[in-house]
């Protein structure tokens, strides 16, 4: 089995991060991998907002927790939040954004970092506060939040791979 396929099989969602910031070069490599995800007709309708500023990270965490209806840190203390947004004008925007999320998570794993897909980005950036954040960044257009890819150093043991359920593949030969 190739090293690449082994990485794909061993990647897991991490839910406990150290607060230590990964090097910017590593974050940039992960983002670059995300931008190379396939997209319908190569429209590339996805943008990534890389949040390493603690104040903004904490603000987004608060917003996300409010949507969830809980008083927790939904980002599990991860210092980096990569927000994936997609232009709704592209008919495949949701799928395109999902592919970017997967590339980000695989790249983080390859770089020795943990990652986790955190939902509620759609609701977050449909809110007045979320729209104001995008506007303050110069982001205009009809973008939908696809997800937050939180990344950082794993706090504790990396999660083990669980067995795959059976009877999920059907061949037509």
N, C-alpha and C positions, 0 to 999 in steps of 0.2 A: 504494500500500500504506500502511496506517495506521502511525503511529509505534509503536503497541502491538504490532502483528504483526511489525514489523521488530525490535523488542526481543526478541520470542519467538524469532525466527529467528537472532538474533545471539548469544544467550546461550550460553556455553560453560563447562565445568568448569575451574576454576582450580586449579593445583597448586603455586603458589608465592605466598606472601603476605608483606607487610611486617608487622612486629610492631605497628605503630601502630594504636591503638584507634579505630574510627569513633565519631562522636558518639552519645551515648545516644538522642537524638531520632531519628536515622536507624535505629538498631537497633530502636527501638520501632515505627517505621513498617513495617519489614520484618516484624516479628512480627505486627503488626496485619493485614497482607496475608495472612499465613499463616492467621490465625484466620478469615478470610473465605472460605477454600476451601470448596467444597461438601462435604456429607457425606450419607450415606444417611439418608433421612427426617429430615434436619436434626438428627440426634442430637448432633452436635458432640462426638464422643468423644475428640478429640485434645487433648493438652496439650503445651506447649512449655516446656522448661527452658532459660533463656537464661544461658549461662555466659560471664561476662567476667572472672571472678576467675582470675588466672594459675595459682595453685596448684591449683585444681580443674580447670582446663583441662588442665594438665600431668598431673594424676592420671588424667583420662579418656583422654588420649593414651596414657599408659603401659598402662592396662587394654586399650585397643583394640589396641595393638601386640602385647601378650601373646597376645590371641586370634588375631591374624594370624600370630603366630609369628616376628615380626621385631623388630629393635631400631631402629625408625625413628619419626619423628613422623607418624602417619597423617593428622594435621590440617594438614600442610604449613605450619606456623608461623602459621596463622590465629589471630587473637586472640579471635575470637568463635565459640562453638560453640552452636548452637541444636539442642537435643535434642528430637526429635519422638517422643512416646509416645502410644499409643492404647489405650483401654479395650477389652479383648478381649470384653466383654459385647455390644458392638455388632457385629452380623453383618458389617458392611462396614468394620470398623476398619482393616484393612490398606490398603484402597483410600482411605479417608478420610485416613489418615496420609500416604499417597503424594501425594495432592492438596495437602496442607499443605506438604510438601517442595517441590513444584513452585512453589507460590505464593511460598515463601520465596526460592527461587533466582531467580525472575523479578523479584521486588521488589528483591533485592540488586543485580541487573544494572541495573534502572531507577535505582537510587540511585548508580550508578557504582562499585559494589563487585563483587568477584569472589566466587564461591561454589563449593562442591563438595559433593556428597552422599557422605558417608562411611558405609560399612556397618558391621556388627557391633554396632549398638546393641541388637539383640535379645539377643545373647549377653552383652553387657556388663551389661544390666539384669536378666538372669536369674541372674547371679552373686551370691554373698553380698555382695560389696563393692558392687555396683550397687544391690542392694535396700537396703543400709544407707544409701547416698547418698540414695535416694528417700525413705526413712523420715526421714532427718535434715531433709529439706525439707518434711516434712508430707504427702508424697504417698503415699496409701494406695489400694489397689485392685489389680486384675489388669491392669496395663499392660504392653504389649509395646513395646520400643524399635523404632521404624520406621527411624530414621536420624539422623545428625548432619548438620546443614547448617552447614558452616563458612563464615564470611564474613570479609572484610577487604579491605584495599587490595591490588591486584594488584602483585606484585613482578616487574617486567619488562613485556613486551608482553602484551596481552590475546590469548588464543588465537584464531586465525582459524577461521572457519566452514569446515567441510569439505563437499564436495559430498554431496548425498543420494543414496543408492543408488536405482537405478531399479527399476521393476516392483514397487512396494510398495502401489499403490492399484488396486483393482478396482471398477469401477462396475457396478451392476445398474440399468439404466434401462428 
